[in-house]
């Protein structure tokens, strides 16, 4: 796996994308610390949008905002 710093990644993004499309994995660092990885896309099928929406609806059942409205929460965050 190749490692490049953020400046080089910004400067040579097109070349890095070519390398990734050929199967290479690249780690991008900032000040020597890894911050991101460029990897080829997996062979996962695209997410089923209808299933995802239904799962979110089920998850939200019974969830509350602590008795506050969205507007009240928004205004409280602006103080």
C-alpha positions as CSV (number, residue, x, y, z in Angstrom):
1,X,0.0,0.0,0.0
2,X,1.4,3.3,-1.0
3,X,1.4,6.4,1.3
4,X,1.3,10.0,0.1
5,X,1.0,13.2,2.0
6,X,-2.0,15.5,1.7
7,X,-0.2,18.1,-0.5
8,X,0.9,15.4,-3.0
9,X,-2.6,13.9,-3.0
10,X,-4.0,17.3,-3.9
11,X,-1.4,18.0,-6.5
12,X,-1.6,14.5,-8.2
13,X,-5.2,13.4,-7.6
14,X,-5.8,12.3,-11.2
15,X,-2.8,10.1,-11.1
16,X,-3.7,8.6,-7.7
17,X,-7.3,7.9,-9.0
18,X,-5.8,6.1,-12.0
19,X,-3.7,4.0,-9.6
20,X,-6.7,3.2,-7.4
21,X,-8.8,2.2,-10.5
22,X,-6.0,-0.3,-11.3
23,X,-6.5,-1.9,-7.9
24,X,-3.9,-0.1,-5.7
25,X,-4.8,1.2,-2.2
26,X,-3.3,4.5,-1.2
27,X,-3.1,6.0,2.3
28,X,-3.2,9.8,2.6
29,X,-1.3,11.3,5.5
30,X,-1.2,14.7,7.2
31,X,1.9,15.5,9.2
32,X,2.8,11.8,9.0
33,X,-0.5,10.6,10.4
34,X,-2.9,8.6,8.2
35,X,-6.2,10.6,7.6
36,X,-7.8,8.8,4.7
37,X,-7.5,5.8,2.3
38,X,-8.2,5.6,-1.4
39,X,-9.5,2.2,-2.3
40,X,-11.2,0.7,-5.3
41,X,-15.0,0.4,-4.9
42,X,-16.1,-3.0,-3.6
43,X,-18.3,-5.4,-5.3
44,X,-21.2,-4.6,-3.0
45,X,-24.6,-4.2,-4.7
46,X,-26.1,-0.7,-4.4
47,X,-28.3,-0.1,-1.4
48,X,-32.0,-0.8,-1.7
49,X,-33.4,2.7,-1.2
50,X,-36.9,1.6,-0.2
51,X,-35.5,-0.8,2.3
52,X,-33.3,1.9,3.8
53,X,-36.2,4.3,4.1
54,X,-38.3,1.7,5.8
55,X,-35.5,0.8,8.3
56,X,-35.1,4.5,9.2
57,X,-38.9,4.8,9.7
58,X,-38.8,1.8,12.1
59,X,-35.8,3.2,13.9
60,X,-37.5,6.6,14.5
61,X,-40.6,5.0,16.1
62,X,-40.7,6.0,19.8
63,X,-37.8,8.5,19.4
64,X,-38.4,11.9,20.9
65,X,-36.8,15.3,21.1
66,X,-37.0,15.5,24.8
67,X,-40.4,17.3,24.7
68,X,-39.0,20.1,22.6
69,X,-39.8,21.1,19.0
70,X,-37.2,21.2,16.3
71,X,-37.4,25.0,16.3
72,X,-36.8,25.2,20.1
73,X,-33.7,22.9,19.8
74,X,-32.5,25.1,16.9
75,X,-32.9,28.3,18.8
76,X,-31.2,26.8,21.9
77,X,-28.2,25.9,19.8
78,X,-28.0,29.6,18.6
79,X,-27.6,31.0,22.1
